Amino acid sequence: MPSVAQKVFEFVPIQESWTTKQIVAQVKATTKAQIDSRTADNCLARLRDAGLVREVTRGEFRRVRLTTSCASADTGDEEEPDTRALVSEAPGKRDSSASPIDLLSGIANRLTATVESIREIAVEIETAALVIEEQQAANGREADKLRQLQALLKAL
């Protein structure tokens, strides 16, 4: 999970549902970090898709209790190594007991895991791009202020 998404996730309450504006304001008040509302919306959408955050009503988010998401994450993690173990054993057993359907099933499972990994990387790239865009906008605003200050100093 990208660091911005982790920061947003930390400030999503468990017992109440908050809007994106409330979450961004709390992040800023607590950590002094400025997060763009579009970035926060994107992070919340990704967290919702991952099952870590629930959208109670449109635009209001609440964190899912960690015990349920940890249990589901643990079962998912346990299945993956078993699948990989079966796939790694399958090439050695091609001639004796593994059917072509079993081999294709193992390959499909590996591809599914790879696709999920690629999706996570794409989300991280998208979040990084949004953060860079936000920083560039902030730098542009600061440069404009500097130009105004220089113009004022020249006028004196």
VMD Tcl script that builds the backbone (N, CA, C; Angstrom):
set m [mol new atoms 468]
animate dup $m
set s [atomselect $m all]
$s set {name element resname resid chain x y z} {
  {N N MET 1 A 0.852 -1.173 0.000}
  {CA C MET 1 A 0.000 0.000 0.000}
  {C C MET 1 A 0.900 1.238 0.000}
  {N N PRO 2 A 0.627 2.210 -0.878}
  {CA C PRO 2 A 1.429 3.427 -0.913}
  {C C PRO 2 A 1.356 4.185 0.408}
  {N N SER 3 A 2.386 4.978 0.675}
  {CA C SER 3 A 2.447 5.682 1.955}
  {C C SER 3 A 1.309 6.684 2.111}
  {N N VAL 4 A 0.892 7.315 1.024}
  {CA C VAL 4 A -0.218 8.266 1.115}
  {C C VAL 4 A -1.498 7.527 1.497}
  {N N ALA 5 A -1.715 6.372 0.886}
  {CA C ALA 5 A -2.907 5.580 1.204}
  {C C ALA 5 A -2.857 5.098 2.650}
  {N N GLN 6 A -1.668 4.743 3.128}
  {CA C GLN 6 A -1.535 4.322 4.527}
  {C C GLN 6 A -1.886 5.473 5.456}
  {N N LYS 7 A -1.418 6.664 5.102}
  {CA C LYS 7 A -1.696 7.835 5.934}
  {C C LYS 7 A -3.199 8.120 5.959}
  {N N VAL 8 A -3.842 8.045 4.796}
  {CA C VAL 8 A -5.289 8.268 4.730}
  {C C VAL 8 A -6.006 7.197 5.541}
  {N N PHE 9 A -5.573 5.945 5.394}
  {CA C PHE 9 A -6.208 4.832 6.103}
  {C C PHE 9 A -6.123 5.017 7.615}
  {N N GLU 10 A -4.995 5.532 8.107}
  {CA C GLU 10 A -4.817 5.731 9.545}
  {C C GLU 10 A -5.864 6.691 10.122}
  {N N PHE 11 A -6.351 7.622 9.312}
  {CA C PHE 11 A -7.260 8.645 9.814}
  {C C PHE 11 A -8.726 8.369 9.493}
  {N N VAL 12 A -9.011 7.231 8.890}
  {CA C VAL 12 A -10.411 6.856 8.667}
  {C C VAL 12 A -10.910 6.222 9.959}
  {N N PRO 13 A -11.959 6.777 10.568}
  {CA C PRO 13 A -12.423 6.248 11.855}
  {C C PRO 13 A -13.142 4.909 11.701}
  {N N ILE 14 A -13.152 4.156 12.801}
  {CA C ILE 14 A -13.821 2.856 12.810}
  {C C ILE 14 A -15.280 3.011 13.233}
  {N N GLN 15 A -15.543 3.876 14.207}
  {CA C GLN 15 A -16.882 3.964 14.789}
  {C C GLN 15 A -17.784 4.976 14.096}
  {N N GLU 16 A -17.220 5.958 13.419}
  {CA C GLU 16 A -18.005 6.980 12.737}
  {C C GLU 16 A -17.725 6.908 11.243}
  {N N SER 17 A -18.577 7.560 10.468}
  {CA C SER 17 A -18.286 7.690 9.043}
  {C C SER 17 A -17.950 9.152 8.765}
  {N N TRP 18 A -16.831 9.372 8.074}
  {CA C TRP 18 A -16.351 10.717 7.787}
  {C C TRP 18 A -16.306 10.945 6.289}
  {N N THR 19 A -16.438 12.212 5.915}
  {CA C THR 19 A -16.290 12.588 4.513}
  {C C THR 19 A -14.802 12.732 4.200}
  {N N THR 20 A -14.511 12.827 2.918}
  {CA C THR 20 A -13.122 13.009 2.491}
  {C C THR 20 A -12.551 14.299 3.072}
  {N N LYS 21 A -13.353 15.357 3.090}
  {CA C LYS 21 A -12.884 16.640 3.621}
  {C C LYS 21 A -12.498 16.516 5.090}
  {N N GLN 22 A -13.291 15.784 5.870}
  {CA C GLN 22 A -12.977 15.605 7.290}
  {C C GLN 22 A -11.673 14.824 7.454}
  {N N ILE 23 A -11.497 13.800 6.644}
  {CA C ILE 23 A -10.287 12.976 6.739}
  {C C ILE 23 A -9.066 13.802 6.364}
  {N N VAL 24 A -9.153 14.561 5.259}
  {CA C VAL 24 A -8.032 15.400 4.820}
  {C C VAL 24 A -7.711 16.449 5.879}
  {N N ALA 25 A -8.739 17.054 6.476}
  {CA C ALA 25 A -8.518 18.057 7.523}
  {C C ALA 25 A -7.832 17.444 8.736}
  {N N GLN 26 A -8.221 16.235 9.108}
  {CA C GLN 26 A -7.604 15.569 10.259}
  {C C GLN 26 A -6.151 15.207 9.965}
  {N N VAL 27 A -5.873 14.757 8.740}
  {CA C VAL 27 A -4.488 14.448 8.353}
  {C C VAL 27 A -3.641 15.709 8.457}
  {N N LYS 28 A -4.170 16.820 7.943}
  {CA C LYS 28 A -3.424 18.079 7.974}
  {C C LYS 28 A -3.224 18.572 9.403}
  {N N ALA 29 A -4.264 18.472 10.225}
  {CA C ALA 29 A -4.171 18.951 11.605}
  {C C ALA 29 A -3.194 18.119 12.428}
  {N N THR 30 A -3.144 16.832 12.172}
  {CA C THR 30 A -2.311 15.947 12.981}
  {C C THR 30 A -0.871 15.875 12.485}
  {N N THR 31 A -0.697 15.712 11.175}
  {CA C THR 31 A 0.653 15.478 10.645}
  {C C THR 31 A 1.230 16.672 9.907}
  {N N LYS 32 A 0.432 17.717 9.713}
  {CA C LYS 32 A 0.834 18.900 8.948}
  {C C LYS 32 A 1.100 18.571 7.482}
  {N N ALA 33 A 0.674 17.398 7.032}
  {CA C ALA 33 A 0.837 16.998 5.632}
  {C C ALA 33 A -0.381 17.450 4.846}
  {N N GLN 34 A -0.139 18.074 3.705}
  {CA C GLN 34 A -1.229 18.547 2.851}
  {C C GLN 34 A -1.514 17.477 1.798}
  {N N ILE 35 A -2.720 16.914 1.842}
  {CA C ILE 35 A -3.128 15.912 0.864}
  {C C ILE 35 A -4.272 16.491 0.054}
  {N N ASP 36 A -4.144 16.444 -1.252}
  {CA C ASP 36 A -5.183 16.932 -2.145}
  {C C ASP 36 A -6.422 16.063 -1.997}
  {N N SER 37 A -7.597 16.662 -2.114}
  {CA C SER 37 A -8.833 15.891 -1.936}
  {C C SER 37 A -8.996 14.837 -3.027}
  {N N ARG 38 A -8.493 15.118 -4.246}
  {CA C ARG 38 A -8.563 14.103 -5.310}
  {C C ARG 38 A -7.686 12.905 -4.972}
  {N N THR 39 A -6.522 13.176 -4.402}
  {CA C THR 39 A -5.635 12.093 -3.990}
  {C C THR 39 A -6.291 11.267 -2.900}
  {N N ALA 40 A -6.894 11.944 -1.936}
  {CA C ALA 40 A -7.576 11.233 -0.850}
  {C C ALA 40 A -8.750 10.423 -1.383}
  {N N ASP 41 A -9.512 10.992 -2.327}
  {CA C ASP 41 A -10.622 10.246 -2.932}
  {C C ASP 41 A -10.121 8.988 -3.623}
  {N N ASN 42 A -9.018 9.116 -4.359}
  {CA C ASN 42 A -8.435 7.964 -5.047}
  {C C ASN 42 A -7.975 6.911 -4.047}
  {N N CYS 43 A -7.306 7.357 -2.990}
  {CA C CYS 43 A -6.846 6.420 -1.957}
  {C C CYS 43 A -8.026 5.714 -1.300}
  {N N LEU 44 A -9.070 6.471 -0.985}
  {CA C LEU 44 A -10.249 5.874 -0.348}
  {C C LEU 44 A -10.942 4.884 -1.282}
  {N N ALA 45 A -10.965 5.192 -2.569}
  {CA C ALA 45 A -11.570 4.257 -3.530}
  {C C ALA 45 A -10.769 2.963 -3.587}
  {N N ARG 46 A -9.451 3.081 -3.583}
  {CA C ARG 46 A -8.596 1.883 -3.612}
  {C C ARG 46 A -8.729 1.090 -2.313}
  {N N LEU 47 A -8.806 1.795 -1.192}
  {CA C LEU 47 A -8.986 1.113 0.092}
  {C C LEU 47 A -10.345 0.429 0.152}
  {N N ARG 48 A -11.361 1.080 -0.432}
  {CA C ARG 48 A -12.690 0.472 -0.480}
  {C C ARG 48 A -12.664 -0.782 -1.354}
  {N N ASP 49 A -11.993 -0.697 -2.507}
  {CA C ASP 49 A -11.895 -1.861 -3.394}
  {C C ASP 49 A -11.139 -3.006 -2.733}
  {N N ALA 50 A -10.170 -2.661 -1.878}
  {CA C ALA 50 A -9.395 -3.685 -1.176}
  {C C ALA 50 A -10.144 -4.256 0.021}
  {N N GLY 51 A -11.262 -3.631 0.394}
  {CA C GLY 51 A -12.047 -4.132 1.514}
  {C C GLY 51 A -11.583 -3.629 2.866}
  {N N LEU 52 A -10.717 -2.623 2.882}
  {CA C LEU 52 A -10.216 -2.081 4.143}
  {C C LEU 52 A -11.104 -0.963 4.674}
  {N N VAL 53 A -11.828 -0.304 3.772}
  {CA C VAL 53 A -12.694 0.809 4.126}
  {C C VAL 53 A -14.054 0.552 3.488}
  {N N ARG 54 A -15.100 0.982 4.183}
  {CA C ARG 54 A -16.455 0.792 3.669}
  {C C ARG 54 A -17.081 2.161 3.453}
  {N N GLU 55 A -17.768 2.344 2.337}
  {CA C GLU 55 A -18.474 3.594 2.070}
  {C C GLU 55 A -19.895 3.430 2.589}
  {N N VAL 56 A -20.144 4.018 3.775}
  {CA C VAL 56 A -21.424 3.856 4.456}
  {C C VAL 56 A -22.534 4.513 3.642}
  {N N THR 57 A -22.363 5.777 3.341}
  {CA C THR 57 A -23.242 6.484 2.418}
  {C C THR 57 A -22.340 7.155 1.401}
  {N N ARG 58 A -22.915 7.681 0.355}
  {CA C ARG 58 A -22.097 8.265 -0.709}
  {C C ARG 58 A -21.187 9.362 -0.146}
  {N N GLY 59 A -19.875 9.142 -0.266}
  {CA C GLY 59 A -18.905 10.129 0.176}
  {C C GLY 59 A -18.515 10.046 1.638}
  {N N GLU 60 A -19.082 9.113 2.397}
  {CA C GLU 60 A -18.736 8.955 3.810}
  {C C GLU 60 A -18.136 7.571 4.020}
  {N N PHE 61 A -16.965 7.556 4.655}
  {CA C PHE 61 A -16.202 6.322 4.773}
  {C C PHE 61 A -15.996 5.929 6.226}
  {N N ARG 62 A -15.923 4.635 6.442}
  {CA C ARG 62 A -15.667 4.065 7.761}
  {C C ARG 62 A -14.715 2.890 7.568}
  {N N ARG 63 A -13.764 2.778 8.488}
  {CA C ARG 63 A -12.798 1.685 8.418}
  {C C ARG 63 A -13.460 0.367 8.798}
  {N N VAL 64 A -13.095 -0.699 8.106}
  {CA C VAL 64 A -13.581 -2.040 8.433}
  {C C VAL 64 A -12.760 -2.542 9.611}
  {N N ARG 65 A -13.407 -3.237 10.525}
  {CA C ARG 65 A -12.688 -3.757 11.693}
  {C C ARG 65 A -11.541 -4.649 11.233}
  {N N LEU 66 A -10.373 -4.459 11.837}
  {CA C LEU 66 A -9.165 -5.159 11.404}
  {C C LEU 66 A -9.226 -6.661 11.620}
  {N N THR 67 A -9.958 -7.118 12.623}
  {CA C THR 67 A -9.992 -8.555 12.876}
  {C C THR 67 A -10.595 -9.301 11.700}
  {N N THR 68 A -11.632 -8.737 11.068}
  {CA C THR 68 A -12.234 -9.423 9.929}
  {C C THR 68 A -11.347 -9.337 8.699}
  {N N SER 69 A -10.726 -8.173 8.459}
  {CA C SER 69 A -9.888 -8.075 7.274}
  {C C SER 69 A -8.590 -8.845 7.445}
  {N N CYS 70 A -8.065 -8.941 8.656}
  {CA C CYS 70 A -6.856 -9.734 8.866}
  {C C CYS 70 A -7.144 -11.209 8.656}
  {N N ALA 71 A -8.297 -11.653 9.111}
  {CA C ALA 71 A -8.643 -13.061 8.943}
  {C C ALA 71 A -8.790 -13.398 7.470}
  {N N SER 72 A -9.440 -12.512 6.704}
  {CA C SER 72 A -9.592 -12.793 5.280}
  {C C SER 72 A -8.258 -12.659 4.565}
  {N N ALA 73 A -7.416 -11.722 5.006}
  {CA C ALA 73 A -6.106 -11.584 4.382}
  {C C ALA 73 A -5.233 -12.793 4.687}
  {N N ASP 74 A -5.344 -13.322 5.910}
  {CA C ASP 74 A -4.550 -14.488 6.255}
  {C C ASP 74 A -4.945 -15.689 5.415}
  {N N THR 75 A -6.225 -15.898 5.200}
  {CA C THR 75 A -6.637 -17.041 4.397}
  {C C THR 75 A -6.168 -16.872 2.965}
  {N N GLY 76 A -6.197 -15.640 2.444}
  {CA C GLY 76 A -5.710 -15.404 1.091}
  {C C GLY 76 A -4.222 -15.656 0.985}
  {N N ASP 77 A -3.468 -15.266 2.013}
  {CA C ASP 77 A -2.035 -15.485 1.988}
  {C C ASP 77 A -1.697 -16.961 2.095}
  {N N GLU 78 A -2.519 -17.704 2.835}
  {CA C GLU 78 A -2.240 -19.125 2.990}
  {C C GLU 78 A -2.512 -19.882 1.701}
  {N N GLU 79 A -3.524 -19.453 0.953}
  {CA C GLU 79 A -3.862 -20.155 -0.277}
  {C C GLU 79 A -2.791 -19.944 -1.338}
  {N N GLU 80 A -2.216 -18.782 -1.395}
  {CA C GLU 80 A -1.254 -18.483 -2.431}
  {C C GLU 80 A -0.015 -19.373 -2.376}
  {N N PRO 81 A 0.639 -19.556 -1.201}
  {CA C PRO 81 A 1.793 -20.439 -1.168}
  {C C PRO 81 A 1.435 -21.880 -1.534}
  {N N ASP 82 A 0.237 -22.344 -1.126}
  {CA C ASP 82 A -0.167 -23.695 -1.488}
  {C C ASP 82 A -0.266 -23.824 -2.995}
  {N N THR 83 A -0.853 -22.825 -3.625}
  {CA C THR 83 A -0.990 -22.849 -5.076}
  {C C THR 83 A 0.374 -22.852 -5.732}
  {N N ARG 84 A 1.265 -22.017 -5.226}
  {CA C ARG 84 A 2.609 -21.965 -5.801}
  {C C ARG 84 A 3.335 -23.286 -5.601}
  {N N ALA 85 A 3.112 -23.914 -4.455}
  {CA C ALA 85 A 3.749 -25.204 -4.212}
  {C C ALA 85 A 3.230 -26.239 -5.200}
  {N N LEU 86 A 1.919 -26.235 -5.453}
  {CA C LEU 86 A 1.355 -27.173 -6.415}
  {C C LEU 86 A 1.906 -26.918 -7.808}
  {N N VAL 87 A 2.039 -25.651 -8.161}
  {CA C VAL 87 A 2.541 -25.319 -9.485}
  {C C VAL 87 A 3.992 -25.732 -9.625}
  {N N SER 88 A 4.785 -25.523 -8.585}
  {CA C SER 88 A 6.190 -25.892 -8.678}
  {C C SER 88 A 6.368 -27.405 -8.709}
  {N N GLU 89 A 5.454 -28.137 -8.094}
  {CA C GLU 89 A 5.540 -29.591 -8.138}
  {C C GLU 89 A 5.029 -30.135 -9.463}
  {N N ALA 90 A 4.120 -29.431 -10.098}
  {CA C ALA 90 A 3.468 -29.933 -11.302}
  {C C ALA 90 A 4.433 -30.233 -12.445}
  {N N PRO 91 A 5.437 -29.403 -12.754}
  {CA C PRO 91 A 6.311 -29.732 -13.869}
  {C C PRO 91 A 7.041 -31.063 -13.688}
  {N N GLY 92 A 7.388 -31.419 -12.478}
  {CA C GLY 92 A 8.069 -32.689 -12.241}
  {C C GLY 92 A 7.139 -33.876 -12.393}
  {N N LYS 93 A 5.846 -33.662 -12.233}
  {CA C LYS 93 A 4.874 -34.750 -12.281}
  {C C LYS 93 A 4.119 -34.797 -13.603}
  {N N ARG 94 A 4.568 -34.107 -14.602}
  {CA C ARG 94 A 3.844 -34.037 -15.865}
  {C C ARG 94 A 3.564 -35.420 -16.440}
  {N N ASP 95 A 4.548 -36.260 -16.418}
  {CA C ASP 95 A 4.404 -37.563 -17.057}
  {C C ASP 95 A 3.562 -38.519 -16.231}
  {N N SER 96 A 3.605 -38.398 -14.896}
  {CA C SER 96 A 2.968 -39.418 -14.077}
  {C C SER 96 A 1.530 -39.099 -13.695}
  {N N SER 97 A 1.270 -38.050 -12.893}
  {CA C SER 97 A -0.078 -37.901 -12.340}
  {C C SER 97 A -0.784 -36.595 -12.690}
  {N N ALA 98 A -0.085 -35.557 -13.082}
  {CA C ALA 98 A -0.720 -34.265 -13.336}
  {C C ALA 98 A -1.376 -34.259 -14.710}
  {N N SER 99 A -2.636 -33.867 -14.718}
  {CA C SER 99 A -3.340 -33.773 -15.996}
  {C C SER 99 A -3.091 -32.393 -16.599}
  {N N PRO 100 A -3.292 -32.263 -17.883}
  {CA C PRO 100 A -3.105 -30.945 -18.511}
  {C C PRO 100 A -4.020 -29.876 -17.907}
  {N N ILE 101 A -5.211 -30.280 -17.482}
  {CA C ILE 101 A -6.130 -29.328 -16.847}
  {C C ILE 101 A -5.534 -28.813 -15.548}
  {N N ASP 102 A -4.905 -29.702 -14.763}
  {CA C ASP 102 A -4.267 -29.281 -13.513}
  {C C ASP 102 A -3.124 -28.316 -13.791}
  {N N LEU 103 A -2.354 -28.597 -14.827}
  {CA C LEU 103 A -1.249 -27.705 -15.187}
  {C C LEU 103 A -1.781 -26.328 -15.591}
  {N N LEU 104 A -2.818 -26.327 -16.421}
  {CA C LEU 104 A -3.404 -25.053 -16.835}
  {C C LEU 104 A -4.007 -24.305 -15.650}
  {N N SER 105 A -4.586 -25.025 -14.726}
  {CA C SER 105 A -5.146 -24.404 -13.530}
  {C C SER 105 A -4.049 -23.736 -12.708}
  {N N GLY 106 A -2.928 -24.415 -12.564}
  {CA C GLY 106 A -1.800 -23.836 -11.828}
  {C C GLY 106 A -1.263 -22.591 -12.505}
  {N N ILE 107 A -1.166 -22.651 -13.829}
  {CA C ILE 107 A -0.691 -21.485 -14.580}
  {C C ILE 107 A -1.678 -20.331 -14.431}
  {N N ALA 108 A -2.962 -20.627 -14.506}
  {CA C ALA 108 A -3.983 -19.587 -14.346}
  {C C ALA 108 A -3.904 -18.946 -12.964}
  {N N ASN 109 A -3.657 -19.749 -11.945}
  {CA C ASN 109 A -3.529 -19.206 -10.585}
  {C C ASN 109 A -2.322 -18.286 -10.483}
  {N N ARG 110 A -1.217 -18.680 -11.095}
  {CA C ARG 110 A -0.019 -17.832 -11.083}
  {C C ARG 110 A -0.276 -16.529 -11.828}
  {N N LEU 111 A -0.971 -16.619 -12.964}
  {CA C LEU 111 A -1.288 -15.411 -13.724}
  {C C LEU 111 A -2.206 -14.481 -12.938}
  {N N THR 112 A -3.152 -15.047 -12.224}
  {CA C THR 112 A -4.053 -14.238 -11.400}
  {C C THR 112 A -3.266 -13.483 -10.333}
  {N N ALA 113 A -2.331 -14.160 -9.691}
  {CA C ALA 113 A -1.498 -13.508 -8.675}
  {C C ALA 113 A -0.650 -12.409 -9.308}
  {N N THR 114 A -0.141 -12.663 -10.502}
  {CA C THR 114 A 0.669 -11.669 -11.196}
  {C C THR 114 A -0.170 -10.451 -11.574}
  {N N VAL 115 A -1.376 -10.678 -12.040}
  {CA C VAL 115 A -2.274 -9.576 -12.404}
  {C C VAL 115 A -2.572 -8.715 -11.179}
  {N N GLU 116 A -2.841 -9.347 -10.047}
  {CA C GLU 116 A -3.105 -8.589 -8.818}
  {C C GLU 116 A -1.889 -7.746 -8.442}
  {N N SER 117 A -0.709 -8.316 -8.584}
  {CA C SER 117 A 0.513 -7.580 -8.275}
  {C C SER 117 A 0.668 -6.383 -9.209}
  {N N ILE 118 A 0.388 -6.588 -10.483}
  {CA C ILE 118 A 0.485 -5.498 -11.452}
  {C C ILE 118 A -0.538 -4.410 -11.135}
  {N N ARG 119 A -1.734 -4.795 -10.741}
  {CA C ARG 119 A -2.759 -3.806 -10.372}
  {C C ARG 119 A -2.309 -2.980 -9.177}
  {N N GLU 120 A -1.709 -3.621 -8.185}
  {CA C GLU 120 A -1.219 -2.896 -7.012}
  {C C GLU 120 A -0.136 -1.905 -7.415}
  {N N ILE 121 A 0.749 -2.328 -8.313}
  {CA C ILE 121 A 1.804 -1.435 -8.789}
  {C C ILE 121 A 1.189 -0.258 -9.544}
  {N N ALA 122 A 0.173 -0.522 -10.355}
  {CA C ALA 122 A -0.498 0.550 -11.101}
  {C C ALA 122 A -1.139 1.558 -10.154}
  {N N VAL 123 A -1.731 1.076 -9.070}
  {CA C VAL 123 A -2.330 1.972 -8.075}
  {C C VAL 123 A -1.246 2.828 -7.429}
  {N N GLU 124 A -0.106 2.223 -7.117}
  {CA C GLU 124 A 0.995 2.979 -6.515}
  {C C GLU 124 A 1.517 4.036 -7.480}
  {N N ILE 125 A 1.623 3.688 -8.765}
  {CA C ILE 125 A 2.087 4.652 -9.767}
  {C C ILE 125 A 1.093 5.800 -9.888}
  {N N GLU 126 A -0.185 5.480 -9.912}
  {CA C GLU 126 A -1.221 6.506 -10.015}
  {C C GLU 126 A -1.190 7.438 -8.808}
  {N N THR 127 A -1.035 6.871 -7.625}
  {CA C THR 127 A -0.967 7.684 -6.409}
  {C C THR 127 A 0.274 8.570 -6.429}
  {N N ALA 128 A 1.402 8.007 -6.860}
  {CA C ALA 128 A 2.636 8.791 -6.942}
  {C C ALA 128 A 2.475 9.937 -7.940}
  {N N ALA 129 A 1.830 9.670 -9.068}
  {CA C ALA 129 A 1.610 10.719 -10.065}
  {C C ALA 129 A 0.739 11.836 -9.499}
  {N N LEU 130 A -0.283 11.472 -8.742}
  {CA C LEU 130 A -1.142 12.489 -8.131}
  {C C LEU 130 A -0.376 13.321 -7.105}
  {N N VAL 131 A 0.480 12.666 -6.337}
  {CA C VAL 131 A 1.283 13.386 -5.345}
  {C C VAL 131 A 2.254 14.333 -6.043}
  {N N ILE 132 A 2.875 13.859 -7.133}
  {CA C ILE 132 A 3.800 14.706 -7.891}
  {C C ILE 132 A 3.060 15.906 -8.468}
  {N N GLU 133 A 1.877 15.667 -9.019}
  {CA C GLU 133 A 1.072 16.754 -9.574}
  {C C GLU 133 A 0.727 17.777 -8.495}
  {N N GLU 134 A 0.373 17.280 -7.319}
  {CA C GLU 134 A 0.044 18.158 -6.198}
  {C C GLU 134 A 1.265 18.985 -5.788}
  {N N GLN 135 A 2.435 18.352 -5.737}
  {CA C GLN 135 A 3.657 19.062 -5.368}
  {C C GLN 135 A 4.030 20.105 -6.416}
  {N N GLN 136 A 3.845 19.766 -7.698}
  {CA C GLN 136 A 4.145 20.727 -8.755}
  {C C GLN 136 A 3.231 21.943 -8.661}
  {N N ALA 137 A 1.968 21.714 -8.367}
  {CA C ALA 137 A 1.034 22.835 -8.215}
  {C C ALA 137 A 1.449 23.713 -7.039}
  {N N ALA 138 A 1.841 23.082 -5.941}
  {CA C ALA 138 A 2.285 23.842 -4.767}
  {C C ALA 138 A 3.553 24.629 -5.092}
  {N N ASN 139 A 4.477 24.007 -5.817}
  {CA C ASN 139 A 5.706 24.700 -6.213}
  {C C ASN 139 A 5.393 25.877 -7.134}
  {N N GLY 140 A 4.420 25.703 -8.022}
  {CA C GLY 140 A 4.009 26.795 -8.905}
  {C C GLY 140 A 3.440 27.964 -8.124}
  {N N ARG 141 A 2.627 27.654 -7.121}
  {CA C ARG 141 A 2.067 28.716 -6.278}
  {C C ARG 141 A 3.182 29.444 -5.522}
  {N N GLU 142 A 4.141 28.688 -5.023}
  {CA C GLU 142 A 5.262 29.298 -4.298}
  {C C GLU 142 A 6.107 30.160 -5.238}
  {N N ALA 143 A 6.304 29.708 -6.471}
  {CA C ALA 143 A 7.068 30.490 -7.447}
  {C C ALA 143 A 6.341 31.791 -7.774}
  {N N ASP 144 A 5.019 31.729 -7.893}
  {CA C ASP 144 A 4.239 32.948 -8.134}
  {C C ASP 144 A 4.394 33.933 -6.981}
  {N N LYS 145 A 4.371 33.436 -5.770}
  {CA C LYS 145 A 4.556 34.300 -4.598}
  {C C LYS 145 A 5.946 34.931 -4.613}
  {N N LEU 146 A 6.943 34.140 -5.000}
  {CA C LEU 146 A 8.315 34.648 -5.064}
  {C C LEU 146 A 8.426 35.748 -6.115}
  {N N ARG 147 A 7.804 35.557 -7.265}
  {CA C ARG 147 A 7.828 36.582 -8.315}
  {C C ARG 147 A 7.149 37.861 -7.839}
  {N N GLN 148 A 6.038 37.728 -7.119}
  {CA C GLN 148 A 5.351 38.902 -6.584}
  {C C GLN 148 A 6.241 39.640 -5.593}
  {N N LEU 149 A 6.923 38.876 -4.748}
  {CA C LEU 149 A 7.819 39.485 -3.768}
  {C C LEU 149 A 8.973 40.198 -4.466}
  {N N GLN 150 A 9.530 39.569 -5.505}
  {CA C GLN 150 A 10.614 40.207 -6.250}
  {C C GLN 150 A 10.138 41.497 -6.915}
  {N N ALA 151 A 8.937 41.471 -7.461}
  {CA C ALA 151 A 8.389 42.672 -8.099}
  {C C ALA 151 A 8.193 43.785 -7.072}
  {N N LEU 152 A 7.716 43.427 -5.884}
  {CA C LEU 152 A 7.541 44.426 -4.823}
  {C C LEU 152 A 8.880 45.010 -4.392}
  {N N LEU 153 A 9.889 44.158 -4.275}
  {CA C LEU 153 A 11.210 44.638 -3.868}
  {C C LEU 153 A 11.821 45.546 -4.935}
  {N N LYS 154 A 11.604 45.234 -6.194}
  {CA C LYS 154 A 12.118 46.083 -7.270}
  {C C LYS 154 A 11.408 47.433 -7.280}
  {N N ALA 155 A 10.128 47.411 -6.932}
  {CA C ALA 155 A 9.349 48.651 -6.916}
  {C C ALA 155 A 9.823 49.590 -5.812}
  {N N LEU 156 A 10.409 49.022 -4.756}
  {CA C LEU 156 A 10.895 49.865 -3.657}
  {C C LEU 156 A 12.190 50.488 -4.071}
}
mol reanalyze $m
mol bondsrecalc $m
mol representation Tube
mol addrep $m
